[in-house]
């Protein structure tokens, strides 16, 4: 019973990171997330103080999920992009080979 509650807490933590974080250029894998959060299991099971390795893992996940700097690249480089850089962009709508410089959507 306790193990399933801990697993539920861990899943909630992972879900929060997935919801509030932007997509990645290379998606972080489930195994990478779990390995970063393993040091948090003692806290999730027993409460008390959060360990330094736990906080380090949480910070690593946040850094991996934070792609907001990518959104600012065109502006910082003084260029416009024909493609929106956003977590909501559906890359499947764009034919990058054919429309590389035109920014046209697929039909």
N, C-alpha and C positions, 0 to 999 in steps of 0.2 A: 504494500500500500504506500509506504513512504517513498520507495523507489519511483513509483509512477507519479507521485506528487512532485518529486525533484525533476523528473523528466519533463513534466508539464511546465514547471518554472523555467527550465532551460529552454524549452520550445518557445515560451512567451518572450524571453529575452531575445532569442534569435529572430522571432517574428517582429519585434519592435525595431530591431536594426534593419530588417528587410523593408519595413513599411516607411521608415523615416529617411532611408538612405536612397541616393540616386543609383541608377544602374551603373555598372562598371564597363570599361572597355573589355576587360577579361573578367568574367563573373567569378566571384569568390565561391569556392566549392563548399558544400555542406561539411566535408571533413576538415577543411581549413577553419571554418567557424567553430566547430566542435573542439578542435585541438586548441584553439585560442581560449575557449571558455571552460575547459577542463579544470583549470586552477580555481574556478569559481564554485565548483561543486560543493566544497566544504561549507562555504557561506550559504549556498542555496539549501543545503541539508540542515545545517545547524544554526544559521544566523551568526550574529557576532560581527567581528571585524572582517572587512574585505581585504584579502591579501594583495600585496604588490603585484605578484604575477597575474592575478585576476584582473586588476585594473590595467595592467600592461596589455593583456589580451583584448579587453574591451576597447582600449584605445586603438589597438591594431585593426580591429574590425571596423571601427568608425573611420579610420584613415583609409582603409581599403574601399569602403562604401561611399566615401565622400568624393564625388567627381565634380562638384561645383566649380572648381578651377577650370575644368574643361569647358564649361559654359561660357566663360569669360575670354577664352583664347582669341576668337576672331576680333573682338573689340580691342584687346590688349595689343594685338598685332596690327591693328589699323586696317583690317580687311572685313568685308562682308562675306557671309557664307550663304550659298544658295540653299543650304539644308539647315533646318533648325537644330540647334544643339540643346537638347532638353531631355529629361527623363521620360517625357511623354511622346517623343519622336518615334514613329513606327518606321524603322529603317527598311522594312520590307516594301514600303510604298515607293521607294526610290530605286531607280536602276542606275547604280553608281558607275558602271562601265560606259553605258551609252550617254548618260546625261551628266557626266562628270562636271562640266562647267555650266550647264544650263539650269540645273536645279528643278527639272521637270519631274512630276510624279508619274509613276507607272499607271497605265490605264487598266 
